[in-house]
Amino acid sequence: MAESFSHKWGQILGNFIQEFIRETLQQVADEHGFYLDSQRKRKARITKKVSWQDRYGNYHDLDYVLERGGTEDTLGLPVAFIETGSTW
């Protein structure tokens, strides 16, 4: 399969935007005393995915969640769910 330079450029740009958003959200979390959860290893989760269950039992995979009282070891109370929508 051939590699598309435009696809590679889109991935680079998407990664840059997502990192910029993460840094901005971290500043907001720090200012308000929230924990910022993102897609990575975390002791409070089994997988790298950030996934939350709604009141109907449906699971939603997210890019970021701001949590009140969350730590690396404990899930907090979600105050904001953030999906960057990086669809190209």
ABEGO torsion letter per residue (X at the ends): XBBBAAAAAAAAAAAAAAAAAAAAAAAAAAAAGBBBBBBBBBAABABABBBBBBAAGBBBBBABBBBBGBBAABBBBBABBBBAGBBX
